């Protein structure tokens, strides 16, 4: 693990710089047109969450006197990591190659930043700069709160506009589109993704335990 305060400051600042580029793109700046549906995408919301977490990390690291681990809440960090990895995996395995998606849109600055660069950097930040063996078995379950709230938001929004198909991005993703998948199909997709998300959480928990064990072993060797 990396204890260097300087390395953390550089990494966190670089992440936030790319995050700002992504945020501006998500608002439609690079298309010279404001995108009023920016708040509908899970991609945007999960990235906004991670950018906010990283900003708090940067402030905390800047105020710290010496080297050491990043001390931001392990629970918040874990929830954010799982949320952004959900964005990474769902996009790259389900959405990037969808028939109704323009392949060229995958190579736009915002898409690359929000779907590839920032998710991987945020995960690397957790791996490199946080003390491990801190994840509790309940964290993967807590992590489902964010996507479940998002699902509630999408369907409450659809209900509020009377399920009007003319509303832009009534269902932002094909697996949430009731008109395309049917109620049973949407429920099936949501259950599959939720189970996959929980499994991902426990894989990350196992990774956390493994990294913590290796760190402890290395420290014992250094003492000898």
CORZIGI-V9603 format. One record per pair of residues at least 12 apart in sequence whose ideal C-beta (glycine too) atoms are under 10 Angstrom apart, sorted by the first residue. I is the first residue (numbers start at 1). J is the second residue. Records with the same first field share a line. If there is no record, write none. Layout:
I=J  J
This chain:
1=69  127  128  129  130  131  132  211  212  214  215  218
2=67  69  70  125  127  128  129  130
3=66  67  68  69  70  128  129  131
4=66  67  68  128  129
5=61  62  64  65  66  67  68  70  129
6=61  67
7=61  67  128  129
8=57  58  60  61  62  64  67  68  69  70  125  128  129
9=57  58  61  62  64
11=54  57  58  61  121  124  125  128  129
12=54  55  56  57  58  59  60  61  62  70  121  125  129
13=54  58  61  62
14=121
15=50  51  54  55  57  58  117  118  121  122  124  125
16=51  54  55  57  58  118
18=51  109  112  113  114  117  118  121
19=47  48  50  51  52  54  55  113  114  117  118  121  122
20=51  113
21=109  110  112  113  114  117  118
22=43  44  47  48  51  109  110  111  112  113  114  115  117  118
23=38  44  47  48  51  110  113  114
24=109  110
25=38  44  108  109  110  111  112  113  114
26=38  39  41  43  44  45  47  48  110  111  113  114
27=44  110
28=110
29=110
30=108  109  110
31=108  110
35=110  168  169
36=168  169
37=167  168  169  170  172
38=169
39=153  157  169
40=150  153  154  157  167  168  169  170  171  172  173
41=87  114  150  169  172  173
42=83  86  87  90  91  146  147  150  151  153  154  172  173  176
43=84  86  87  88  90  91  95  110  111  114  115  119  172  173
44=87  110  114  172
45=83  87  146  147  149  150  153
46=80  82  83  84  85  86  87  88  114  118  119  122  146  147  150
47=80  83  84  87  110  113  114  115  118  119  122
48=114
49=76  79  80  83  84  122  146
50=77  80  81  83  84  87  114  118  119  121  122  123  125
51=80  114  118  122
52=76  80
53=72  73  76  77  79  80  81  83  84  122  125  126
54=70  72  77  80  118  121  122  125
56=70  72  73  76  77
57=70  71  72  77  125  129  130
58=70  72
59=72
60=72
61=129
68=129  131
69=128  129  130  131  132  134
70=125  126  128  129  130  131
71=129  130  131
72=129  130
73=134
74=126  130  131  132  133  134  135  136  139  208
75=134  135  136  138  139  142  143
76=142
77=122  125  126  129  130  134  135  139
78=126  130  134  135  136  139  140  142  143  201  204  205  208
79=139  140  142  143  144  145  146  201
80=122  123  125  126  143  146
81=119  122  123  125  126  127  130  135  139  143  200  201  204  208
82=123  139  140  142  143  144  146  147  197  198  200  201  203  204  205
83=119  122  143  144  145  146  147  150  197
84=114  115  118  119  120  121  122  123  126
85=119  120  122  123  143  197  200  201  203  204
86=119  143  146  147  150  193  196  197  200  201
87=114  115  118  119  122  147
88=114  115  116  118  119  120  122  123
89=119  193  196  197  200
90=115  147  173  175  193  196  197
91=106  111  114  115  116  119  173
92=106  115  116  119
94=173  174  175  189  193
95=115  173  174  175
96=111  115  116
98=173  174
99=174
100=174
101=174
123=204
126=204  207  208  211
127=204  207  208  211
128=211
130=208  211  212
131=208  211  212  215
132=207  208  209  210  211  212  213  214  215  216
133=205  208  209  210  211  212  213  215  216
134=208  209  212
135=201  202  204  205  206  207  208  209  212
136=205  208
137=201  202  205
138=201  205
139=201  202  204  205  208
140=197  198  199  200  201  202  203  204  205
141=198  201  202
142=201
143=197  198  200  201  204
144=194  197  198  201
146=197
147=190  193  194  197
148=190  194  197
150=172  176
151=176  186  190  193  194
154=169  170  171  172  173  176
155=171  176  178  186
157=169  170  171  172
158=170  171  176  177  178
163=178  179
165=177  179
171=186
173=189  193
174=186  189
175=188  189  190  192  193
176=189  190  193
177=189
